[in-house]
Amino acid sequence: MNSDVDLPRRRPVAVYAVGEEPDVRFSLANERTALAWVRTALALVAGGVTLTSLASVTDADLVVHLVAIIACCTGGILAGVALWSWRRNERALRLQKPLPAPVPLAWLAGGLILLSTGLAAFAVVAALNSR
């Protein structure tokens, strides 16, 4: 490749203007990870929209709407976190520093544990009340 040719600046500049170009495999793996987080975020939003549609045919529409709101908001936040995490990791790769801890993973797992525990408790109470 001719080094005399000026290539357009890559964006975001805050990421690509620092350090050295890392091994392309690591950079692409970081991008695939970010895209997986975005797919998870999209699935949460789609699930929330589906739950909103389903709420009209259930007796517990308030609970279903609440879960839908949580799913949609979590999906939106997770998409932003995916970008933030990608930027942190890419900068660390470019600066040849250790990768930062995967904070979003612990928050997502903890949130899912809380949500599933709450929904399980709701299901038990609903089953007991229907007897």
N, C-alpha and C positions, 0 to 999 in steps of 0.2 A: 504494500500500500504506500502511496506517495505521501510523505510527511509534510510536503509543502502545501497540501490542500487544506483549507480551513473548513473544519466540520462545524455544523451548527451546535450551539451549546445545548447540552442535555439538561432537562428539567426533572426534578427540582434542583435548582442551583445549590441550595443548602446541603444537598446530598452529594451531588456529582462534582462540586468544586473543591472537595477536600480529599486528601490522601491520594492513593494510587489505585489504578484499575485492578480489582481483585480477579481471581480466577473466575472465568465466566460461569463455571458450573456452580459455584457458591452463590453468585449473584442470581442466577436463574432459579436455584433452589429456594432462595429467599423470596423471590417473586412468586413462585408456585405456592409457598406457604401463605403468603399474603392473599393470593387468590382463593385458597381454600377457606381462609377466614371470611372473605367476602361472600363466598358461596354459602357458608354457614349463616352469615348475617342475612342474606337474601332468603334462605329457607325459613329463618325466624319471622321475617316480615311476611312472607307468603303464608306461613302457618297462622300468623295473627289475623291476616285478612280472611283466611278460611274460617277461623273460629268466629269472627264477627258475623259471617254469613250463617254459620251454624247456630249461633246464639238464639235466633228466632224460633228454632224448633225444639228448644230444650226448656225444662222447668227452671234451670239454674242459669238464666241468661246473664245475671249480674256477675256471677263467677266467671262465666265464659268470656264476657266482655273484659273483665279484669285481666284474665290470662292473655287475651288477645292484645290488650294495651301493653302488657309487660313484654310480650313476644315482639311486637312491632318496635317498641322503644329500645329493647335490647339489641335487636337487629340493626337499628340505626347507629347505636353507640358502637356496636361491634365492627361495623364497616369503618368508622373513624379510627377505632383502635387498631384495625388491620393496617391502615395507612401509617399510623404513628409507629407501629411495631416494625413495619417494613423499613421506614426511614431510619429508625434506631439501628436496626441490624445492618442495613446497607452502609451506613456511616462507619459502624464498627468494622465491617469487612474492609472498607476502603482505608481505614486508619490502622489496620492490622491489630485491632484490640480484641479482647474476648467478647463474645456475643453477650448482650444483656440477658438477664433472666426473663423467661416467658411469663410475665405478670398476667396478661389477659387470659391465659389458659386456666390459672387458678381461680380467677374471678368468674369465668364462665362455668367452670365445673362446680364451684360453690353455689352459684346462682341456680344452676340446674338441680342440685341436691336440695336446696331450699324449696324451689318450686315443686319438684316432684313429691317431696315430703308433705307440703301443704295440700297438694291435690289428692294425695293418698288419704290424708286425714279427712278432707272434704268428702271423698268417696265413701269412707267408712261411716261418717256421720250421716250422710244421705241415705246409705243402705240401712242403717239402724232406724232412721226416722220413717222409712217407707214400710216398715213391718207393722 
